[in-house]
Amino acid sequence: MSAPRSEDALIAELRAVIGAAPRRSLRLGIGDDAAIWRPSRSQLSVITTDALVEDVHFTAAMEPEAIGHRALAANLSDIAAMGARPVLATIALGVNARSDEAWIVRAYRGMTALAKRCGCALAGGDITRAPAITFAITVVGEVRPSNVKRRDGARPGDTIFVTSALGASYAGLMLSRQRAAVSEEVAAAARTAYELPEPQLAEGRFLGASRNVRALMDTSDGLSTDLARLCAASGVGARLDRIPVDPTASAVAVARGEDPETYALGGGEDFALLGTMDARAFAYLAGRFAKRFGRELYNLGTITEGAGVRLANGVALPRSGWDHLRGT
């Protein structure tokens, strides 16, 4: 691989890849010392930052476009969890000898394609040498004050819900490490779920617009960990009656001789939305959700008094998801 000709030449090429800003609120984008953005007067700004590191969150064996897509999708999912819409993103990119100019451009093409679909401007950032390929991305979103959803709003008696069945991304990760006796259709679905996750921005805005939705977050670290975090933030407990496992995850788990529910509970990076709502409103909102998005809004159980997450049989559910500091 050849190193980029120069930083200026690379930035010029990335400007050509990104193209014109999709939002009028971005007054100045990539190429200057800083971007210029005019926030909307009637909106709150929502800001999130996430870092993805080679051999921790992705491998260099993946296609560069998929790596760029995945890096941005992780951040956009956090915006979705607040009931917001993305406005702009900045990217700090750490590169090494395995990421030449062509690799970097392809990664930006992956980010750009997703950003354009989501109406998010890539406003600039920074490029530096690093021991591992690293994406540190900051995304700014906007949301009406009345539509903000936080993870600390759950109340006893609320219905717990999730917007997708879980575990397919983890299935894709497992197949990237070791093949299993599954059909090509299942393998392709698992690979797509892992490499090209779609942030659920429309779903987040739909749920954010409902006064009956009380708490919301994304499932980036596994259902067992994320539900425990939601409960801790809200000062409540939970009874988990149902664990919706994606059919792709089930097929891969069975082929590997593993329990499919462990993929949903501990896999993470499905980027579905997990939340709670007034139990009396669930049937109505679930019907509207199914009509709008063509899939089920899953009822997982009930928020309870006390603390901790328990299964329907009363057994405490241990955390089995990702911890960034432990690396497990």
Buried (B, 14 or more C-beta within 10 A) or exposed (E): EEEBEEEEEBBEBBBEBBEEBBBEBBEBBBEEEEBEBEEEEEBBEBEBEBBBBBEEBBEBEBBBBBBBBBBBBBBBBBBBBBBBBBBBBBBBBBBBEEBBBEBBBBBBBBBBBBBBEBEBBBBBBEBEEBEBBBBBBBBBBBBBEEBBBBBBBBBBBBBBBBBBBBBBBBBBBBBBEEEBEBEEEBBBBBBBBBBBBBBBBBBBBBBBEBEBBBBBBBBBBBBBBBBBBBBBBBEBBBBBEEBBBBBBBBBBBBBBEBEBBBBBBBBBBBBBBBBBBBBEBBEEBBEEBEEEBEEBBBBBBBBBEEEBBBBEEEEEBEBBBBEEEEEE
